[in-house]
Amino acid sequence: MEALFSYEIWSLAPAVISVFLAFKYKNVYLSLFSGLYFGIFILNAQAGLGLIQSLIKSLVEIPVYMTQSMGDPWNAGIIIQVLLIGSIIYLLTYTGGLNALALTISKYAKSSKSSQLATWMMGLLIFFDDYANSLIVGPVMRTVTDKYNVSREKLAFIVDATAAPISGLVLVSTWVGYEISLIAAGVNDIGQDFSPLSIFIHSIPYRFYNIFMLIFIVLTIYMVREFGPMLKAQRRAKSGEVKKTSKIKSEKTDDIEVNEKYTAKAYEGIVPIAVLIISAITLFYYSGYSVIMAGEDTQLINMLTSNPFSMQSIATAYSSADASVVLSQAAILTILTIFLLSGLKGAFSNKEKGIDLMLSGANSLLPTIFVLLLAWSIGSIMGSDGLDTGNYIAGALGSWIPYQIVPLTIFIIAAFMAFATGTSFGTMGILMPLAIPLAWAVNPDLAFLTLSVSAVLTGTIVGDHCSPISDTTILSSVGSGVDHLDHVQTQMPYAIMVGVISGLAYLFAGIGISLVIIFITSIILLVSGLYYIGEKV
């Protein structure tokens, strides 16, 4: 059995099993649990254990891997953040603040089109972190889009499809530092002194998937055309059923108790959300600033000391911030704001009511925490030395390419890796050190290197959008109040379509076609594809 499971192709098995079972049985818990179990089984089989011993030991070790995932500081911070966001949703719903905010937005979003466009614009506004985007936009816009019969699936798509793409484009976000650090390491490996920040900035026009996806969302809104499962969801919503009835719930926030004896003012919804956003933006800078000033990098310390509010200083501080902690801090400040604004006016029927609501809100997202733990555990299994899925995919797909299609190949590899592992960051970390030396070896040109870097940074988002074990996909479905697998099924065809057009753009760019021509051609393809494949809702 050890010899059988020594083949590298088995490294794909946990992801393949999870995806297959998810789509066959529509049960995210069963699919993720099975993928995790089989991944541990492969590791035990590779270690030389017998069949029966491997089967039993793998079952026993599932809690071990889940505990390790929970114990990771970053993951623990995300868990706390999710629980606190659940508390905010319950508190604002009970006081009527969330409904008051929705009514305020409804004054400007007066139709299905404008409500979707408002969701898209709010997604762009919360550019600084994809997790914050996923957890804030959905709950705020849900009431508005429900009012105009926009399906929860479409809401989740808009939320998810703006979260990572916008965070990956702007210079001030929690993604920037990590991405620049990977570029710096790769540039160092090839013995060049190029500026990593300059490469990052010059790669932005080549982030084809990010840009095309943001355009595609607007096209679906204005053309009122959909296709695949999303078309069925939108037509169902037009008949009045915005949320599909499902046995597997992603969250329980649709039936929250409301204090009908209390009428909230608009500011009781606007101010807490503003506090959440503004405090997050401020604390991201403070967190990164504190980390840098406590470190030993004298160049960064001098930069922050001499010019603390320059664009470069702000971007550097953001890149060093701990997003999981910052968003939890912002959530706590938001909860305190709700108690000050609404609690002191008697919104809560008794002293214990606010605490009860906080606990109920956190409890409502425990199923989400379980899904995240399973997804993280599968990711850790697939990144372990025994499976090493990312490097297997990179090696299997990247050994046969002429230099003109290197960017396209890198884009495809990144998409497959992110889909299989459910993580953009993890895929970037694995692939960037391989992609930069490869690109420089086949064509030692800075522009070509920059194009290849952008292929890594955008390909990971394609795979992440398609993957049922992606944490941002899970959080987007939770925030939007839709079954997780329904969100994956409706979003995947859209991500694939935009991904294919983005792949063609990388092919054209690799053979030297003008960026202007690429953008014009790609937008024509987006419009034509939506027109001919899609149908009027």
Buried (B, 14 or more C-beta within 10 A) or exposed (E): EEEEBEEBEBBBBBBBBBBEBBBEEBBBBBBBBBBBBBBBBBBBBBEEBEEEEBBEBBEEBBEEBBEBBBEBEEBBBBBBBBBBBBBBBBBBBBBBBBBBBBBBBBEEBEEBBBBBBBBBBBBBBBBBBBBBBBBBBBBBBBBBBBBBBBBBBBBBBBBBBBBBBBBBBBBBBBBBBBBBBBBBBBBBBBEEEBEBBEBBBBBBBBBBBBBBBBBBBBBBBEBBBBBBBBBBBBBBBBEEBBBBEEEBBBBBBEEBEEBEEBEBBBBBBBBBBBBBBEBBBBBBBBBBBBBBBEEEEEEBBEBBEEEEEEEEBBBBBBBBBBBBBBBBBBBBBBBEBBBEBBBEEEBBEEEEBBEBBBBBBBBBBBBBBBBBBBBBBBBBBBBBEBBBBBBBBBEBBBEEBEBBBBBBBBBBBBBBBBBBBBBBBBBBBBBBBBBBBBBBEBBEEEEBBBBBBBBBBBBBBBBBBBBBBBBBBBBBBBBBBBBBBBBBBBBBBBBBBBBEBBBBBBBBBBEEEEBEEBBEBBBEBBBEBBEEBBBEB
